[in-house]
Amino acid sequence: MKCLHICNDFYSSKVHSSLYKELDDLNVDQVIYNPIKKGVNLNNNSIILNNKNSSILYSKPLKKYHRVLFRSKISFLKKDILSKKDISDVSCIHATTLFSDGALAYELSVKYDIPFIAAVRATDLTMFLKYRKDLHRKCNQIINRASKIIFISDNLKEKFLSHPLIKKNKKNIEHKCIVIYNGIDDFWLNNRVVKNDIKPVSAKIVYVGSLISRKNVVNLANAVLELNKKGIKCSLNIIGDGGSDKPKVIEISNANPNVIKYLGAIKDKQKLALEYSTSHIFCMPSRNETFGLVYIEALSQGLPILYSKNDGIDGIFEINIGEKCNSNNLNDIILSLEKLVKNYINYEINEINFSAFDWREIATKYSKIYNSIQKI
């Protein structure tokens, strides 16, 4: 069996490379095809595959107009991959997004009768389904032909199936919709921390992530300041870099040095683990979060979490692991954070089964899917 991965985000995301490395350890033959933009650093996320039958292919750089001319982009990529690889020995295709990767998988599937699976990401809903109504027909073609449709959170599956376009087709596709969570680095699984059941006098809150606006870190900082005004002692350490909110984060930190501290990016896992160990709570009230691996990392370090309602990891756990909030409402963030601080000892972090976030287990699930749908 040989699986062709179509992955437009391969060079910038460690999620996909983590999966491919585990599949390589399971001796799955893989061809990783990465559509790229001009000027990207291909060494940013390079991996070594030990399987001699596996390879990584990069496309010719996409043109700027391909951002808008979707059909032209797919035609360009189809021609490109066929010029680089004879896919007659490919048994199945795994597209990591529904639209950008799924459309190419669909074209190859039609031409060569190769079964494929397609994953749905947050951008498929928030960008393509919302703003590219001209591609709605193509969306239906993709999901109808796909052997399986993969979601990395229960919430994302629910949102997708309830979308007006998809709802009409729900009966035909629901049986092939599967939720498979993303995994976290083995470092966090091998260094799990038991939650401290002693309620802190002053809660130390930590945020880890980029400083783009949808992560909502500015509102989080304002919520922490408001709680202190109400007499609820807490502080916030902000870890991360990059994004339009960085100047505002620095401004708030400089104006409130005893409560808000901006620490910049911390790449070293040992140092990041140390920050988690001196914290009590993890908060990220982000919007349009596909999954949010950092939530799982924080939970592995024994921290209850603040997360967004009907988004990201909401609905994954049946046990009480934190509080969810309306990420668009500052008052609700404040109230949810207050509840998290006051009820700190009541969260059941130590009951979590982390095997669902083990990349080896996840790769095994994908391998079984590939085998079940493969072209004979």
Secondary structure, 3 states (H helix, E strand, C coil): CEEEEECCCHHHCHHHHHHHHHHHHCCCEEEEEECCECCCCCCCCCCCCCCCCCEEEECCCECHHHHCCHHHHHHHHHHHHHHHCCHHHCCEEEECCCCCCHHHHHHHHHHHCCCEEEEECHHHHHHHHHHCHHHHHHHHHHHHHCCEEEECCHHHHHHHHHCHHHHCCHHHHHHHEEECCCCECHHHHHCCCCCCCCCCCCEEEEEECCCCHHHCHHHHHHHHHHHHHCCCCEEEEEECCCCCCHHHHHHHHHHCCCCEEEEECCCCHHHHHHHHHCCCEEECCCCCCCCCHHHHHHHHCCCCEEEECCCCCCCCCCCCCEEEECCCCHHHHHHHHHHHHHCHHHCCHHHCCHHHHEHHHHHHHHHHHHHHHCCC
